[in-house]
C-alpha cells in the first residue's frame, strides 16, 4: 500500500506586536502574489477565543451538542470546524498539514515558531520593541519609520512588491514568473 506523504510547501511568516499592521500587510501580500499567478493560503493565529459560527444555526447546534468536527458545505465554499474541547492547541506543522498544496503559505502570528518571518513595526503600535535582534528566524523588518542598527534588511511598509520579491526569494520561489499550475 502506498501512503501519500504530506506535501512540504514553502511557508513564510508575518509577525509583530498588536496593531503593527500585520493583517494589512498580509492582505496586500496575498493580493500581490495572487496577481502574479501564485497560489497562496494563509494560517492565522488568534490569541483569543473566536467563532465562525452563530448561535441558533444548525452547525452551531451540532457543535454545542458535542460533535468533534462539523463540516459545512455550499456551492461557494466549505468550512471544517474542529473543536479542541480539552485538547491542547495544535502545533504549526499539524495545522499546515490540513491545508491543500499551494505555492506558498503565509502565516500571521506564531512568533515563537522557527519558520522564516518578516517583522512588521509601526511607530504608533502598542509596543515598539523589536523582535528581530533576538530572533534569527526574522529575515527582514517592514516599518513606517527608519530603524537604526537592524541585523536584517528593512522595507517600507508600503513597498509591497519589494516585500513580495523578498518573501519569494526567501521561500525559494521565482520572484516575477508565473507560478506553476497545480
N, C-alpha and C positions, 0 to 999 in steps of 0.2 A: 504494500500500500504506500502510495506517495503522499506525503504530508506537505501541504503548502507552507513555505517559510514566510514569515512576515516580511513585507517589503520595508526595507530601511530607506526612508525618504529623508532628504535634507530638511533640517529644522534650523530656524533662526529666531531668536527671542527679542522682544522689546520690553525693557524693564525701566523702572523709575519709581519715584515716590508719587503719592496720591496727587492728582491734579497737575501732573507734569506734562500731560499731553500724549500719553501712550496710545490711547484709543484713537485719537485723531490721526496720529502718525500711522497706526495700523491700518485704518480705513483708507488713507491716502496711498499707502504702500500696496495694499491689496488691489486697489483700482489701477495703479500704475503697472503692476506686474501682470494683471489680467489683460490690460490693454496691449501688452507686449506678447500675449499669447501663452503665458504660463498658467498652469492650473495651480490654485493656491487654496489651502484650507487653513483655518485658524483654530487655535486652542487658547482659551481664556481662563485664567484663574480668578475666582471670586473669593474674597476673604469673608464673605457673609453668606447667610442662607439666601437662596434665590429660588424662584419657582417660575416655570414656563407654562404652568397650568393654572386653572382658575377654579375656585370653589364652585361646586354645583355641576361642572362639566362631567361627562361620563368618565373621561380618563382620570380626572381628579378623584372621582368616586372609586375607581378601580384601585388607585394607589392608596387612598385612605382605608380601603378595605383590607390592604395588606399585600397587594401584588408587588413582587420584587422588581419587575420591569413592565412598562406599559409602552407599547408602540402605537403611535397614532399615524395614520396614513391618509393622504388625499391625492388628488390628481396633480397637485402642485408641489407637495413635499411630504416627507415623513420625519418623525422625530421619535427617538427612543429615550425614555426616561428610566433611569436605573436608580432605585432607592438604596442608599447605603445602610439605612437603619443603624445598626451598631457597628458596622464595619468601618475600618479606617479609610481616610481619603486615599484614592488610588495614586500610584506613582505616575510620573510623567510618561514613562515608557508604556505603561498599561493603557493610559488614555490615548497615546499615539497609535497603539495597535488597533484601536476602534475605528480609526479613520481610513477611508478608501485611499488608494495610492494617488498622489498628485505630484507635481514637480517640486513644490515647496510647502512646508507647514510653517506658518508664523505663529509664535507663541507669545501671548501677552501675559506677563507676570511670571510666576515661578522663579523668582530671583535666586533662590538657593540652588536650583538645578544647574549642572555644569555645561549645558548646551551653549553655543556661541550666542552672544547678545549684543544689542545696542542699547545704551542707556539714554533715556530722554530726561533732559534737565531744563527746567524753566525757572527763570529768576523769581517769579512770584508763586512757586509751588509751595506746598506745605513744608517741605524740607529741601534745603539746597545742599545737603551733604552729598558729596559724590560717592557713588558706589565703585566706580571704575578703578580708583587707585588700590582698592582692596580685593578686587575680583578679576582674576586673569581671564575669565570667560567673557568679560565685556571687551569687545573688539573695537568699539567706537562710541562716541557720545554725540547726540544731536541736541543742540541747545539754541535758545533765543538770545544768548549773550556769549561774549568771549570768556574762555576759561584758561587760566594760566597753568602751566606745568602738568598737562594731561599726559598719561602714559600711552595714549592711543589717539587715532585721528578724531577730529571734531568736524561735524557738519552743522550747517544752519538747519533749524527745524523745517524750513521751507524748501530745502534742497532735496525734494523727494526723489527726483530722477537720479541724482548722485548717490543718495542713500540706497535706492533700489539697486544700482550698479554694484555698490559695496556689498550688500546683502547677497546678491547673486554670486559675486566673486568669492566671498567667504563660504558660500554653500556649494561651490564647485559647479555652478551653472553658468551658461554663456550669458553675458550681460544684455546684448541687444538683439540676439537672434530669436526667431520664433521658437517657442518650446516644442519639444517632441509631442506628438499626439499619442494618446493612450488608447 
